[in-house]
Amino acid sequence: MALLTLGLNHQTAPLALREQIAFMPEQIGSVIGELRERLGARSRGGLTEAAVLSTCNRTEIVCAVDDPAVAGPALTDFIVARRPSNAGELRRSSYLLATTPAVRHAFRVASGLDSMVLGEAQILGQMKQAERLARAAGGLGVMLNHLFQRTFSVATEVRSSTAIGAQSVSMAAAAVRMAERIFGRLDDRHVLFVGAGEMIELTATHFAARNPKSVAVANRTITRAEALASRLHGTSMSLADLPDAIPQYDIVVSCTASMLPIIGLGMIERAVRARRRRPIFIVDLAVPRDVEPEVARLDDVYVVTVDDLGRIVRTGEQARQAAVAQAEAIIESRVRDFETWFASRASVPLIRDLRARADLLRARELERARRALARGESPEAVLEQLANGLANKFVHAPLAALHDAASGPDGERAHVTRAVDRFYRGGTD
């Protein structure tokens, strides 16, 4: 059994490629089911457990497999099949990590070391959501359950023991800074948030701190829009109202779970004309993108994506490199702990087999003793025979090992002798 992670992220693939293989939360259960069905056979790698992490920065499949050499290419084919026209680019942009590198990668991701924003905390919540979705889909077993629990523990230790998250510039804060570069003060600006998820709530909090003149929330589910708008002291609307309402807003921040753009070129062209060429700033935090790429080419329209914001937040990270080194040291120590646990799992089948063999021998000797008693033999003689039978079978395998080692190299003979001695006497080296 081995751990295997296949993925691509903001360091290996551009936004245009990442959005093509992003999974929505409601898709993940069926994806896990499909993975187990397609790769469950040993000839396809023997996949037994699977989880999917899909965020704006990365899409990763984490799984437990019998044969990583077979499962790796099969996993890659699974991803490529989603966008066969980009097969070559997908293969070049993906990474495949087995066991120890996969564990180290999970620990680093959860700790914010592999994020676009160094030390950001949101990824830990996203990994916890991935764990919950995998559990609900029946994708978790002993291996992935242990990996996730250790990952959450390591991330907590890193954040509590280092300054990795100190003074980090978030995507939301970067969006506010860019808006201020365009408009100056924001207290006379109108802001529209499209979507009502966690990222929108976080970004809305940052913008609300600048006291914009008005705030509105548009969402497919109007009750969620109303709930967030109430906290922001703003108004709400449905997504169907966007075409008519968008010209009223100077700043539009969008992050929905739509698989297709919901803010199109025609919509913004009409908004620009209605605004009489007053600038409009659009922040697209969604993956896949909410805004058609062609919108960015319009005059008086400024569009930024998660990758644009990532380039901004990476400035100033040098000051946190000491914390990074400390975090990496913690992670390496915990990787060794996981390796020890993983190695112990390898002996479980042997222990199970030994126990089954012992139970079989016990049952045979006990049945022989019962038959002897039924024939009227002396109980003392039967007990003596039972004890001798069990003892002879108990020492047979160790004596055979000593006999075989006697003709072997000195090092092997000494190793087997010490092992047998520890087994019977409880001795140590």
PyMOL commands that set and color helices and strands:
alter all, ss='L'
color gray80, all
select helices_A, chain A and resi 15-21+25-39+42-44+68-80+84-93+100-110+122-136+142-161+171-183+198-208+222-232+239-248+265-274+293-297+306-313+317-346+348-374+379-406+410-425
alter helices_A, ss='H'
color red, helices_A
select strands_A, chain A and resi 2-9+49-54+58-65+95-98+190-194+214-219+235-238+251-254+280-284+301-305
alter strands_A, ss='S'
color yellow, strands_A
deselect
rebuild
show_as cartoon
